[in-house]
């Protein structure tokens, strides 16, 4: 037990709570912080230590993990008043599981290193709350090889696979690609379910009927049954998250001069859906956009 590195975690949301539970179950000493302190209560009951600021996470931790909403929140938690940079020191590694803009990630990593000597690994994840609970996430990492290998034994308690994609920022580029595929899938699955319903076909049979075929996918098996049965709660992820990641992908494509017309359209449709009061709801609600259109 004493040979295990001490871990700190900031961001006890839908994903973070489940990831922390797995770290506690694996025996890691865990310190936690969240902007809404009450969300840490289940972890404190399970043995975690709660602190009052991000800077305090660095007091005893070898590795600090983040799982936060967006680039602005990560910047505030790392560099704001009472932020991680105030407690960071040489020899520590920050692992960011958030989905951020690649350029901002590279800039923040360079600033953290220059101001404190703390190294940065961007390691966004895919697999949703079910993957976080089961420890079956796909983790895509950017950073120095020695830093990635140092945190690998910890992260393998959270995921089934950790792939080192390249230098800092490469993990975020890979996550943007992942989200392009996921979001476009979610939108077309919503179209499929609505079309089947309007055509008099039992939409609940779409996923099992296509299972194992060329059109099959995890999003199909996950989303189509929820859409067909209008099962929109409990919320497993958020429309706002997909929209944020689509906007990141579109911005990245502009910076790199790469054409992404499908992703651009997906961002427009996701923004429309969000503007109709669905930002905080599950992406399964995308089917409403097609059900409610004029016939």
Order of alpha helices (4+ residues) and beta strands (2+ residues): beta-alpha-beta-alpha-beta-beta-alpha-beta-alpha-beta-alpha-beta-alpha-beta-alpha-alpha-alpha-alpha-alpha-alpha
